[in-house]
Amino acid sequence: MTAYRGGLAPADVERAAGRIAGYARRTPLLPGLPAPGRRRGGWGLLLKAEHLQHSGSFKLRGAANAALALGARAIVTGSSGNHGIALARLAAPTGVRVTVVLAAGTSPAKAERIRALGGRTVSVRGGVAEREERARALAEETGAVLVPSSDHELVVAGQGTVAREILADVPDVRTLYVPVGGGGLLAGACLAARDHPVRIVGVEPAGTPRYARSLAVGRPVRLPPCDTVADGLRAQAPGEVPFAVVRDRVDDLVAVTDAEILTATDRLRRLGVEAEPSGAVALAGALRAGRLRERAVAVVSGGNTLAALTARTDLADPTDRTALTDLTDRTDLPGLTGLAGRAELTGRTTLTDLMNPAGLTRPADRTEPGGGARRTAPTGARPELEETR
């Protein structure tokens, strides 16, 4: 890895993209909310459809990058579910033994999915902190490699491929909304966009604003366990690796309530996008921000709902390219229901067009006189907030 204060550089995202190309889908951009006043052609908000990713969430990207780069024969991790599902899905084709430690309150359906894919699960009675402690102990006891769900350079670099694809498909995007748990996806987005003028906005559940509080005091702080409908975003503290990247690049942080998350989840469902609550958090942040006239993208980070987990039939071998039908030619994928009849919003009927929407104008360069991309202090970082121990 090359230097970027936290040990990472944008080039690491490029390497990750090449490494995971045979394992991860390039997910499409879907139409979200039309900009006010627009009747036809173009929209104000796009949705990065990571709910269509193999394993049902963006987590496959970081998991694959770490597993492939490390070449480990046994991996241990702590997970709320999606990271564990991603690693378990890689177990058979890569020959890796995967053990996933789950905290109390983990979705039973996600735990069962991990086991069905060949992973082993271990449960702890406590929250995320106890889960991570047990995972570290298991790795030491067994000699397995510990691959955290977010606090790892290879994981962050892999997650950065989400933003890399967005910036390639919509280079004039003005704002990117990213859900925040441990911070791997947010850090990956910050890393991929380090030299791009796009605003990066992290969206946290209001009950656990660990990044806002940590940035306010300048170091990672740990919050008490939080019970939120966004079960994949219950991390109690930022990871040290993602925090170092986020600290230097994020533009803003937004906190959303459970009610706002559920409203966004329902709104996605009415758009034909079956997202789990964690996957709808970025949209909830975009709705709260209310900046619907600008070109923006919200990451739909996961679609592992109960219905999806019980119905999904993952490919046995994610490297089998004969089974990886190009998304741009598909209209029958889960989560795309209803798109065919929505030409009144977009004026387009194919996913090829949706991934590269026409008629977009490049925004004015957001640079300071010295030439560097303008940065603003995250408004979510409030100095008056004290560390919660």
C-alpha positions as CSV (number, residue, x, y, z in Angstrom):
1,M,0.0,0.0,0.0
2,T,1.1,3.5,-0.8
3,A,0.9,6.4,1.6
4,Y,-2.2,8.5,2.2
5,R,-1.9,9.3,5.9
6,G,-4.1,6.2,6.7
7,G,-1.8,4.0,4.6
8,L,-4.0,4.1,1.5
9,A,-3.9,5.9,-1.9
10,P,-6.5,6.1,-4.8
11,A,-4.2,3.7,-6.7
12,D,-5.2,1.0,-4.2
13,V,-8.8,1.3,-5.4
14,E,-7.6,0.8,-9.0
15,R,-5.8,-2.3,-8.0
16,A,-8.8,-3.6,-6.1
17,A,-11.0,-3.0,-9.2
18,G,-8.7,-5.2,-11.2
19,R,-8.5,-7.9,-8.5
20,I,-12.2,-8.3,-7.9
21,A,-13.3,-7.9,-11.6
22,G,-14.2,-11.6,-11.8
23,Y,-16.1,-11.7,-8.5
24,A,-18.1,-8.5,-8.3
25,R,-20.7,-7.0,-10.6
26,R,-20.5,-3.6,-12.0
27,T,-23.8,-2.5,-10.7
28,P,-26.1,0.0,-12.6
29,L,-27.3,3.4,-11.7
30,L,-31.0,3.5,-11.5
31,P,-33.4,6.6,-11.7
32,G,-34.3,7.8,-8.2
33,L,-36.1,11.1,-7.6
34,P,-36.7,13.5,-10.5
35,A,-35.5,17.1,-9.9
36,P,-38.3,19.5,-9.1
37,G,-39.8,21.0,-12.3
38,R,-38.4,18.4,-14.7
39,R,-41.1,16.8,-16.8
40,R,-39.0,14.5,-19.0
41,G,-35.4,13.3,-19.5
42,G,-33.0,13.5,-16.7
43,W,-33.4,13.3,-12.9
44,G,-32.0,14.9,-9.8
45,L,-31.0,11.7,-7.9
46,L,-29.6,8.4,-9.1
47,L,-29.4,5.2,-7.1
48,K,-26.2,3.1,-7.1
49,A,-27.8,-0.4,-7.1
50,E,-25.5,-2.3,-4.8
51,H,-28.5,-4.4,-3.7
52,L,-28.0,-6.1,-7.0
53,Q,-24.5,-7.1,-6.1
54,H,-23.5,-10.8,-5.7
55,S,-24.3,-11.7,-2.1
56,G,-26.9,-8.9,-1.9
57,S,-24.7,-6.0,-0.8
58,F,-21.6,-3.9,-1.5
59,K,-19.7,-5.9,1.1
60,L,-18.6,-8.4,-1.5
61,R,-16.2,-5.9,-3.0
62,G,-14.1,-5.4,0.1
63,A,-14.4,-9.1,1.2
64,A,-13.2,-10.3,-2.2
65,N,-10.3,-7.8,-2.4
66,A,-9.1,-8.8,1.1
67,A,-9.6,-12.6,0.6
68,L,-7.9,-12.6,-2.8
69,A,-5.0,-10.4,-1.8
70,L,-4.2,-12.2,1.4
71,G,-4.5,-15.7,0.0
72,A,-5.5,-17.0,3.5
73,R,-6.7,-20.5,4.0
74,A,-8.9,-19.5,7.0
75,I,-10.6,-16.2,7.7
76,V,-12.4,-15.0,10.9
77,T,-14.5,-11.9,10.9
78,G,-17.1,-10.1,13.0
79,S,-20.2,-9.1,11.1
80,S,-23.8,-7.8,11.3
81,G,-24.5,-10.2,8.5
82,N,-23.7,-8.8,5.0
83,H,-19.9,-8.9,5.3
84,G,-20.2,-12.5,6.7
85,I,-22.5,-13.5,3.8
86,A,-20.0,-12.0,1.3
87,L,-17.0,-13.9,2.8
88,A,-19.0,-17.1,3.0
89,R,-20.0,-16.8,-0.6
90,L,-16.3,-16.6,-1.5
91,A,-15.4,-19.7,0.6
92,A,-16.2,-22.5,-1.9
93,P,-14.6,-20.9,-5.0
94,T,-11.5,-19.7,-3.2
95,G,-11.1,-22.7,-0.8
96,V,-11.1,-20.5,2.3
97,R,-12.6,-21.6,5.6
98,V,-14.8,-18.7,7.0
99,T,-15.9,-18.2,10.6
100,V,-18.3,-15.3,11.3
101,V,-18.9,-13.9,14.8
102,L,-22.3,-12.4,15.2
103,A,-23.6,-10.0,17.9
104,A,-26.8,-10.3,19.7
105,G,-29.7,-9.1,17.6
106,T,-28.2,-10.3,14.3
107,S,-30.9,-11.3,11.7
108,P,-31.5,-15.0,12.0
109,A,-32.0,-15.1,8.2
110,K,-28.6,-13.6,7.6
111,A,-27.0,-16.1,10.0
112,E,-28.7,-19.0,8.2
113,R,-27.5,-17.6,4.9
114,I,-23.9,-17.6,6.1
115,R,-24.2,-21.2,7.1
116,A,-26.0,-22.2,3.9
117,L,-23.1,-20.8,1.9
118,G,-20.6,-22.9,3.9
119,G,-19.5,-20.5,6.6
120,R,-19.4,-21.2,10.3
121,T,-21.1,-18.9,12.8
122,V,-20.3,-18.0,16.4
123,S,-22.7,-15.9,18.4
124,V,-21.9,-13.6,21.4
125,R,-24.4,-12.1,23.8
126,G,-23.1,-8.6,23.6
127,G,-23.0,-5.9,21.0
128,V,-20.6,-5.0,18.2
129,A,-17.6,-4.4,20.6
130,E,-18.0,-7.8,22.1
131,R,-18.3,-9.3,18.7
132,E,-15.1,-7.8,17.5
133,E,-13.2,-8.8,20.6
134,R,-14.4,-12.4,20.1
135,A,-13.4,-12.4,16.5
136,R,-9.9,-11.2,17.3
137,A,-9.5,-13.9,20.0
138,L,-10.7,-16.6,17.6
139,A,-8.2,-15.5,15.0
140,E,-5.4,-15.7,17.5
141,E,-6.5,-19.1,18.8
142,T,-6.9,-20.7,15.4
143,G,-4.2,-19.0,13.4
144,A,-6.8,-17.7,11.0
145,V,-6.5,-14.3,9.3
146,L,-8.8,-11.6,10.8
147,V,-10.7,-9.6,8.1
148,P,-12.8,-7.0,9.8
149,S,-15.9,-5.7,8.0
150,S,-14.5,-2.2,7.6
151,D,-11.3,-1.6,9.6
152,H,-8.9,-3.0,7.1
153,E,-7.0,-1.3,4.2
154,L,-7.9,-4.0,1.6
155,V,-11.5,-3.9,2.6
156,V,-11.6,-0.1,2.3
157,A,-9.9,-0.2,-1.1
158,G,-12.4,-2.8,-2.3
159,Q,-15.4,-0.7,-1.1
160,G,-13.9,2.2,-2.9
161,T,-14.8,0.6,-6.3
162,V,-18.4,1.6,-5.7
163,A,-17.5,5.3,-5.9
164,R,-15.0,4.6,-8.7
165,E,-17.8,3.2,-10.9
166,I,-20.1,6.1,-10.0
167,L,-17.5,8.7,-10.9
168,A,-16.8,6.9,-14.2
169,D,-20.5,6.7,-15.1
170,V,-21.5,10.2,-14.0
171,P,-18.4,12.3,-13.8
172,D,-20.3,15.5,-13.2
173,V,-22.0,14.2,-10.1
174,R,-22.2,16.9,-7.4
175,T,-23.0,15.0,-4.3
176,L,-22.6,11.4,-3.2
177,Y,-24.6,10.1,-0.3
178,V,-23.1,7.1,1.5
179,P,-24.4,5.1,4.5
180,V,-22.1,4.9,7.4
181,G,-21.5,2.0,9.9
182,G,-17.9,1.1,10.6
183,G,-17.0,3.5,7.8
184,G,-15.5,1.2,5.2
185,L,-17.8,2.3,2.4
186,L,-17.5,6.0,3.3
187,A,-13.7,5.8,3.5
188,G,-13.7,3.9,0.2
189,A,-15.7,6.7,-1.4
190,C,-13.5,9.3,0.1
191,L,-10.4,7.5,-1.2
192,A,-11.8,7.0,-4.8
193,A,-12.9,10.7,-4.9
194,R,-9.8,12.2,-3.2
195,D,-9.0,14.3,-6.3
196,H,-12.6,14.8,-7.6
197,P,-14.7,17.8,-6.6
198,V,-17.8,15.7,-5.7
199,R,-19.2,16.4,-2.2
200,I,-19.1,13.3,-0.1
201,V,-21.9,13.1,2.5
202,G,-21.9,10.3,5.1
203,V,-25.3,9.3,6.5
204,E,-25.5,7.8,10.0
205,P,-28.4,6.5,12.1
206,A,-29.3,9.2,14.6
207,G,-28.9,6.8,17.5
208,T,-25.3,6.1,16.7
209,P,-23.5,9.2,15.2
210,R,-20.0,7.7,15.9
211,Y,-18.3,9.6,13.0
212,A,-19.8,13.0,13.9
213,R,-18.7,12.6,17.5
214,S,-15.3,11.2,16.6
215,L,-14.6,14.0,14.1
216,A,-15.7,16.5,16.7
217,V,-12.9,15.4,19.1
218,G,-10.4,14.4,16.4
219,R,-10.2,10.7,17.3
220,P,-12.3,7.5,17.1
221,V,-14.7,7.3,20.1
222,R,-16.9,4.4,21.1
223,L,-20.7,4.8,21.7
224,P,-23.0,2.5,23.6
225,P,-24.8,-0.2,21.6
226,C,-27.6,1.1,19.5
227,D,-30.8,-0.6,18.5
228,T,-31.7,0.8,15.1
229,V,-33.7,-0.6,12.2
230,A,-30.6,-0.2,10.1
231,D,-29.1,-3.4,11.6
232,G,-26.0,-3.3,9.3
233,L,-25.0,0.1,10.7
234,R,-24.7,-0.6,14.4
235,A,-21.0,-0.3,14.7
236,Q,-20.1,1.5,18.0
237,A,-16.9,3.2,16.9
238,P,-15.2,4.2,13.6
239,G,-12.4,1.9,12.5
240,E,-9.0,3.4,12.7
241,V,-8.2,2.7,9.0
242,P,-11.4,4.3,7.6
243,F,-11.4,7.1,10.2
244,A,-8.0,8.3,8.9
245,V,-9.3,8.6,5.4
246,V,-12.7,10.0,6.2
247,R,-11.2,12.7,8.5
248,D,-9.3,14.2,5.6
249,R,-11.9,14.1,2.8
250,V,-15.6,13.9,4.0
251,D,-17.6,17.1,3.3
252,D,-20.6,16.5,5.6
253,L,-22.3,14.1,7.9
254,V,-26.1,13.7,8.2
255,A,-28.0,11.9,10.9
256,V,-31.4,10.2,10.1
257,T,-34.0,8.8,12.4
258,D,-35.5,5.3,12.2
259,A,-38.7,6.8,10.9
260,E,-36.8,8.6,8.1
261,I,-35.0,5.3,7.3
262,L,-38.3,3.4,7.0
263,T,-39.8,6.1,4.9
264,A,-36.9,5.9,2.5
265,T,-37.1,2.1,2.5
266,D,-40.8,2.3,1.5
267,R,-40.0,5.0,-1.1
268,L,-37.4,2.7,-2.7
269,R,-39.9,-0.2,-2.7
270,R,-42.4,1.9,-4.5
271,L,-39.7,2.6,-7.1
272,G,-39.2,-1.1,-7.5
273,V,-36.0,-1.3,-5.4
274,E,-36.2,-3.9,-2.7
275,A,-33.7,-2.6,-0.2
276,E,-33.2,-3.5,3.5
277,P,-33.3,-0.6,5.9
278,S,-29.5,-0.2,6.0
279,G,-29.5,0.0,2.3
280,A,-32.0,2.9,2.3
281,V,-30.1,5.1,4.8
282,A,-28.3,7.1,2.0
283,L,-31.6,8.0,0.4
284,A,-32.9,9.0,3.8
285,G,-30.0,11.4,4.1
286,A,-30.6,12.8,0.6
287,L,-34.2,13.4,1.4
288,R,-33.3,15.1,4.7
289,A,-30.7,17.3,2.9
290,G,-33.4,18.3,0.4
291,R,-30.9,19.3,-2.3
292,L,-33.0,17.7,-5.1
293,R,-32.2,20.1,-7.9
294,E,-28.5,19.0,-8.1
295,R,-27.0,16.0,-9.7
296,A,-26.6,13.4,-6.9
297,V,-26.2,9.7,-6.3
298,A,-27.3,7.7,-3.2
299,V,-25.8,4.3,-2.6
300,V,-28.4,1.6,-2.1
301,S,-25.9,-0.5,-0.1
302,G,-27.9,-3.7,0.4
303,G,-31.0,-5.7,-0.4
304,N,-30.8,-8.6,2.0
305,T,-34.3,-8.5,3.2
306,L,-36.0,-11.5,4.7
307,A,-37.7,-12.2,1.4
308,A,-34.5,-11.9,-0.6
309,L,-32.5,-14.1,1.8
310,T,-35.1,-16.9,1.6
311,A,-35.5,-16.7,-2.1
312,R,-31.9,-15.9,-3.4
313,T,-30.0,-18.6,-5.3
314,D,-26.4,-17.3,-5.4
315,L,-24.1,-18.6,-8.1
316,A,-22.0,-21.5,-6.7
317,D,-18.9,-20.0,-8.5
318,P,-18.8,-16.2,-8.8
319,T,-15.9,-16.5,-11.3
320,D,-18.1,-18.3,-13.8
321,R,-18.6,-15.6,-16.4
322,T,-21.0,-17.6,-18.4
323,A,-23.4,-17.1,-15.5
324,L,-22.8,-13.4,-15.0
325,T,-25.2,-12.0,-17.5
326,D,-24.5,-8.3,-18.3
327,L,-26.8,-6.2,-16.1
328,T,-27.3,-3.7,-18.9
329,D,-29.2,-6.4,-20.9
330,R,-31.4,-7.6,-18.0
331,T,-34.8,-6.5,-17.0
332,D,-35.7,-9.4,-14.8
333,L,-33.3,-8.9,-11.9
334,P,-34.6,-8.5,-8.3
335,G,-35.0,-4.8,-7.6
336,L,-35.7,-3.7,-11.1
337,T,-39.4,-4.3,-11.0
338,G,-41.3,-1.3,-12.3
339,L,-38.5,0.3,-14.2
340,A,-39.9,-0.6,-17.6
341,G,-43.0,1.5,-17.0
342,R,-41.1,4.6,-15.7
343,A,-40.1,6.2,-19.0
344,E,-42.0,9.3,-18.0
345,L,-39.3,10.0,-15.4
346,T,-36.3,9.2,-17.6
347,G,-37.3,9.0,-21.2
348,R,-35.2,5.8,-21.4
349,T,-36.1,2.2,-21.1
350,T,-32.7,0.4,-21.0
351,L,-30.2,0.0,-18.2
352,T,-27.4,0.8,-20.6
353,D,-28.9,4.3,-20.9
354,L,-29.5,4.5,-17.2
355,M,-25.8,3.7,-16.4
356,N,-24.7,6.5,-18.7
357,P,-27.5,9.1,-18.7
358,A,-27.4,11.6,-21.5
359,G,-27.9,15.3,-21.3
360,L,-25.8,15.8,-18.1
361,T,-23.9,19.1,-17.8
362,R,-20.6,19.2,-16.0
363,P,-20.8,21.4,-12.9
364,A,-18.4,24.3,-12.5
365,D,-15.2,23.2,-11.0
366,R,-15.3,23.4,-7.2
367,T,-11.8,24.6,-6.7
368,E,-10.1,27.3,-4.7
369,P,-7.8,29.8,-6.4
370,G,-4.9,27.6,-5.5
371,G,-6.3,24.9,-7.7
372,G,-7.2,22.3,-5.0
373,A,-10.6,20.9,-4.6
374,R,-12.6,22.9,-2.0
375,R,-13.3,21.2,1.3
376,T,-15.7,22.3,3.9
377,A,-15.8,21.2,7.6
378,P,-18.4,18.5,8.1
379,T,-21.4,20.1,9.6
380,G,-22.3,16.9,11.4
381,A,-19.1,17.2,13.6
382,R,-20.3,19.2,16.5
383,P,-17.6,20.1,19.1
384,E,-20.2,20.4,21.9
385,L,-20.8,16.6,21.8
386,E,-18.9,14.8,24.4
387,E,-17.3,11.4,24.0
388,T,-19.5,8.6,25.3
389,R,-17.6,5.9,27.0
